[in-house]
Every structure is written in structure tokens, then in C-alpha cells.
Amino acid sequence: MIEEKFDSRTLAIMNAALDCVCGTDPRGEEHVQRKRVAEQIIRCAENGRTTLAELTEAGQDALTEVAVAAK
């Protein structure tokens, strides 16, 4: 489980990044969108990039990828 991979501080930052990113997009609360953003944030954290800025950027990148794919 994800709780076993990261400490509580990192998990809190990851959740904050997820909420921040999804809160800026009209479709951010849709399960599919939120899941894609979360997966990208997890990958970022697994690579050792765990600051709020890094995780938020990774989440934003996931939303950008979705928007580009939709066009």
C-alpha cells in the first residue's frame, strides 16, 4: 500500500498537491482525472521528488497530458 512506501509528512504533501491540482480544474473531482493526477504524483514521489512544488508540477503535467490527448 501507498502508506507503507512514504512517511506521513510526504503523504500529507502528496494529498495537498492532489487537492491543489484537482481543485484548479473543472473536471478535477472526476474519478478518472483524480486517479491520473494521483498516479503521476506517486511516480514523482517514488523518484525522490517530494516537495509540494515538485508534486504539484507533476500533477499539473498529468492534467496537461489529458487536455492534449482530448484534442
C-alpha positions as CSV (number, residue, x, y, z in Angstrom):
1,M,0.0,0.0,0.0
2,I,1.0,3.6,-0.5
3,E,1.1,4.2,3.2
4,E,3.9,1.7,3.5
5,K,6.1,3.5,0.9
6,F,6.1,7.0,2.2
7,D,6.3,8.7,5.6
8,S,3.4,10.7,7.0
9,R,4.9,14.1,6.0
10,T,5.3,13.0,2.4
11,L,1.8,11.6,2.3
12,A,0.4,14.8,3.6
13,I,2.3,16.8,0.9
14,M,1.1,14.4,-1.7
15,N,-2.5,14.9,-0.6
16,A,-2.1,18.6,-0.6
17,A,-0.7,18.6,-4.1
18,L,-3.6,16.3,-5.3
19,D,-6.2,18.7,-3.8
20,C,-4.4,21.7,-5.2
21,V,-4.2,20.4,-8.7
22,C,-7.7,18.9,-8.9
23,G,-9.2,22.0,-7.3
24,T,-8.0,24.1,-10.2
25,D,-9.6,22.0,-13.0
26,P,-13.4,21.9,-13.6
27,R,-13.1,18.1,-14.1
28,G,-10.7,17.7,-11.2
29,E,-13.2,15.9,-9.0
30,E,-13.9,13.2,-11.6
31,H,-12.6,9.9,-10.5
32,V,-10.6,9.2,-13.8
33,Q,-8.9,12.7,-13.7
34,R,-8.1,12.5,-10.0
35,K,-6.7,9.0,-10.4
36,R,-4.4,10.0,-13.3
37,V,-3.2,13.0,-11.3
38,A,-2.6,10.8,-8.2
39,E,-0.7,8.3,-10.2
40,Q,1.6,11.0,-11.6
41,I,2.2,12.4,-8.1
42,I,3.0,8.9,-6.8
43,R,5.6,8.4,-9.6
44,C,7.1,11.7,-8.8
45,A,7.4,10.9,-5.1
46,E,8.9,7.4,-5.9
47,N,11.6,9.2,-7.8
48,G,12.5,11.2,-4.7
49,R,10.9,14.5,-5.7
50,T,8.7,15.1,-2.7
51,T,8.4,18.9,-2.3
52,L,5.0,20.5,-2.7
53,A,6.2,22.3,-5.8
54,E,7.5,19.2,-7.4
55,L,4.5,17.1,-6.7
56,T,2.1,19.9,-7.8
57,E,4.0,20.3,-11.0
58,A,3.8,16.6,-11.7
59,G,0.1,16.7,-11.1
60,Q,-0.3,19.7,-13.4
61,D,1.6,17.8,-16.1
62,A,-0.9,14.9,-15.8
63,L,-3.8,17.3,-16.4
64,T,-2.0,18.9,-19.4
65,E,-1.5,15.4,-20.9
66,V,-5.2,14.7,-20.5
67,A,-6.1,18.1,-22.2
68,V,-3.7,17.5,-25.1
69,A,-5.0,13.9,-25.6
70,A,-8.6,15.2,-25.6
71,K,-7.9,17.5,-28.6
